[in-house]
Amino acid sequence: MAKSSQLMVRLDEDSKSYLTRAAALRRVSLSDYVRMVTVAQARREVRQAEQTTISLTPEEQLAFRNALDGAAKLTEAQRELGRTMRGEA
């Protein structure tokens, strides 16, 4: 892949030192190390987001919103827990 654009990042000295040391361990330049690690991580995050994103039709969105807006229906166990927590049981 041809390198055609630049990205400038400001780092504190400690962070830069760790990146430089990590690059040396892999025997690559600092730029190559940052590119390898950050692009690989970005790809993982994008793939993960694409796999976990839920797409809803407008009708499904409305049904979902209405379900969230509706009053919660507590189970008997939840009501009992509430009474216990309030010291009523």
Backbone torsions as a table, in degrees:
resi	resn	phi	psi	omega
1	MET	NA	129.1	-179.8
2	ALA	-73.7	139.3	177.8
3	LYS	-90.0	115.8	-174.2
4	SER	-127.5	-3.2	177.7
5	SER	-139.7	159.9	-177.9
6	GLN	-111.7	153.2	174.4
7	LEU	-133.9	122.5	178.8
8	MET	-105.5	134.8	-177.8
9	VAL	-130.7	135.1	175.6
10	ARG	-95.6	132.4	-179.3
11	LEU	-132.1	153.3	170.2
12	ASP	-77.2	161.5	-174.6
13	GLU	-60.1	-37.5	-179.2
14	ASP	-63.8	-44.9	178.8
15	SER	-63.0	-44.1	179.6
16	LYS	-63.1	-38.1	179.2
17	SER	-61.9	-43.6	178.0
18	TYR	-64.3	-42.4	178.0
19	LEU	-62.5	-42.3	179.5
20	THR	-63.1	-42.8	179.0
21	ARG	-64.8	-41.9	179.5
22	ALA	-64.2	-40.9	177.9
23	ALA	-62.3	-42.0	179.4
24	ALA	-63.2	-38.4	178.2
25	LEU	-61.8	-34.1	178.4
26	ARG	-89.5	-4.3	-179.5
27	ARG	59.4	45.7	175.5
28	VAL	-131.2	164.7	177.9
29	SER	-69.3	161.4	177.7
30	LEU	-59.0	-44.6	178.9
31	SER	-60.1	-45.8	179.7
32	ASP	-63.7	-40.2	179.5
33	TYR	-62.4	-49.8	-179.0
34	VAL	-60.6	-42.2	179.4
35	ARG	-62.8	-47.1	-178.5
36	MET	-61.3	-48.0	-174.4
37	VAL	-72.4	-46.3	-175.4
38	THR	-71.6	-39.5	179.8
39	VAL	-67.3	-41.7	178.2
40	ALA	-61.3	-43.6	179.2
41	GLN	-66.0	-41.6	179.1
42	ALA	-61.8	-41.5	178.2
43	ARG	-62.1	-42.7	178.3
44	ARG	-61.2	-44.0	-178.3
45	GLU	-66.2	-39.5	178.5
46	VAL	-65.9	-45.4	178.4
47	ARG	-59.7	-43.5	179.8
48	GLN	-62.4	-44.1	179.8
49	ALA	-63.8	-39.5	179.4
50	GLU	-66.3	-31.7	-179.8
51	GLN	-79.4	-24.4	-175.0
52	THR	-108.4	1.4	178.6
53	THR	-79.3	133.1	179.2
54	ILE	-102.0	126.1	177.4
55	SER	-104.1	129.1	-179.8
56	LEU	-122.5	142.7	172.9
57	THR	-70.7	164.2	176.9
58	PRO	-54.9	-38.6	178.9
59	GLU	-65.9	-40.9	178.3
60	GLU	-66.8	-37.6	177.5
61	GLN	-60.9	-43.9	179.6
62	LEU	-64.6	-43.9	178.4
63	ALA	-61.8	-41.1	178.8
64	PHE	-63.7	-45.2	179.1
65	ARG	-62.1	-44.2	179.4
66	ASN	-62.8	-37.7	177.9
67	ALA	-64.4	-38.4	179.2
68	LEU	-72.4	-33.6	-178.4
69	ASP	-76.5	-20.8	-177.0
70	GLY	-69.9	158.1	178.4
71	ALA	-68.6	139.9	178.7
72	ALA	-71.4	140.8	177.0
73	LYS	-104.7	106.0	-177.0
74	LEU	-78.8	144.3	173.9
75	THR	-80.0	166.5	178.0
76	GLU	-61.4	-38.0	179.0
77	ALA	-63.5	-38.3	178.6
78	GLN	-68.9	-39.6	177.2
79	ARG	-64.3	-40.4	178.5
80	GLU	-64.1	-42.5	177.8
81	LEU	-61.4	-43.1	177.5
82	GLY	-58.7	-43.8	178.1
83	ARG	-63.3	-40.9	179.4
84	THR	-63.9	-44.4	-178.9
85	MET	-64.4	-33.5	178.6
86	ARG	-83.7	-3.2	179.9
87	GLY	78.3	22.5	-178.2
88	GLU	-94.3	-11.6	-176.0
89	ALA	-96.8	NA	NA
